[in-house]
Amino acid sequence: MGLKTSENIPHLITAQARPFYELEKVIIDNRVKIESWFREAWYDTSPILTSSVDIRNAGFKIAAVDTNLFPAGFNNLNPDFYALCIQAAQSTLFELYPHCKKMLIIPENHTRNPHYYQSVATLADIVQKAGYEVKIGSMLAQKEPISVNLDSGTLMLYPIQKKDNKIISGDFTPCVIILNNDLSEGIPAILQDIAQPIEPPAKLGWSYRSKTDHFMFLNEICQAFSKLIDIDIWRIFPLFMDCGEVDFMQRDGLTCLVEKSQTLIQKIQEKYDQYQIKHPPYIVIKADAGTYGIAVMTLRDPQELTKLNRKQRTNMSISKGGRSVNRVIIQEGVYTFEHVGSEQAVAEPVVYMIGQHVIGGFYRVHKTRKIDENLNAPGMHFEKLAFAECCNNPESRQNTHLTQNQFYVYSVIARLALLASCKEKKALMT
């Protein structure tokens, strides 16, 4: 049974100490038009199996600032909505591989990170309950299974090998490989030239993928969407620029980086003046490929780039797995006015999807960071979003423009980013 694009999207009831913003109201009021637009967009678009989107909500602007296709936080989703996750997995996997019965999940090699493996265990549980035989393989050099102790029990990682152009684990031959490894260090030989499909495809790993390309595609998507509901695209899209090759250690390319950063700050200020926004504009410079909040810098004055000390330059030169950073994206900084908990800690929503279906999300929270800072940093924690029942219709009456509709707005922004990623996939795979 298929899962329709918008139906069963959970709706947020987390209390927020702020009004329901006008931009959110515009999105809610155009829900029917929006869902029809999404349905048409998916007619000729092949979905990506897993994804998550980081969103920043400044009220005057709501935008996706990062999209991860190998998410590592399934364990942070609200378990009350696992039924929604399972239904989404059933629908997506049947659509993609109607005759498949066995799935092999290949995770990252974080043998000392139980929180990550709890996410892998949750993903495996969702796929298994969707009706598939599931095994978790490991690309670590090994001959025997590895057991990982979790709060929920023990997770077994089984050795894998390539035989006759297929990945197998013992006598287990999967129909499909589910990849939960972003392949920052490149596609290993064992995953090359194999007969089984890989979801998401290995070429969507960070050894091929570019954030600059992603935001170019997202710009196209948001252009069309903004015309649909008659809003300024800037209100749902972060401005960005790139500057070619950069070497922070040797200071090569920094002149270009400073000049383009100044240009971007000026463009943001013009939009702030247009909308009478009193906050100072800022930018975020981050590695053009990579995740985990590594190689990220927030700036208000681009001239600070000329004064970076050795530690700062080193931090901007190395990404996940020790990979060198030689390209960066300069992105408009988007404030987050979301706060959660009794301490009103700064937060940003993260939305998870299986295929084209939104399955939930959580807040990334940081007690010591400010509203203009990167929250994906040591000291962060996650809080499950609290939902009302899975309702089909966000209300548009004036007295119901409250936070119960807020997650629907997040789901719209996340799905725009997902469509952009699907365009990336098409470009990389052809």
Buried (B, 14 or more C-beta within 10 A) or exposed (E): EEBEBBEBBBBBBBEBEEEBBEBBBBBBBBBEEBBEBBEEBBEEBEBBBBBBBBBBBBBBBBBBBBBBBBBBBBBBBBEBBBEBBBBBBBBBBBBBBEEBEBBBBBBBBBBEBBBBBBBBBBBBBBBBBBEBBBBBBBBEEEEEEBEBEBEEEEBEBBBBEBEEEEBBBEEBBBBBBBBBBBBBBBBEEBBEEBEBBBBBBBBBBBBBBBBBBBBBBBBEBBEEBBEEBEBEBBBBBBBBBBBEEBBBEEBEBBEBBBEBBBBBBEBBEEBBEEEEBEEEBBBBBBBBBBBBBBBBBBBEBBEBBEEBEEEBBEBBBBBBBEBEBBBBBBBBBBBBBBBBEEEEBBBBBBBBBBBBBBBBBBBBBBEEBEBBBBBBBEEBBBBBBBBEEBBEEBBBEEEEBBBBBBBBBBBBBBBBBBBBBBBBBEEBEE
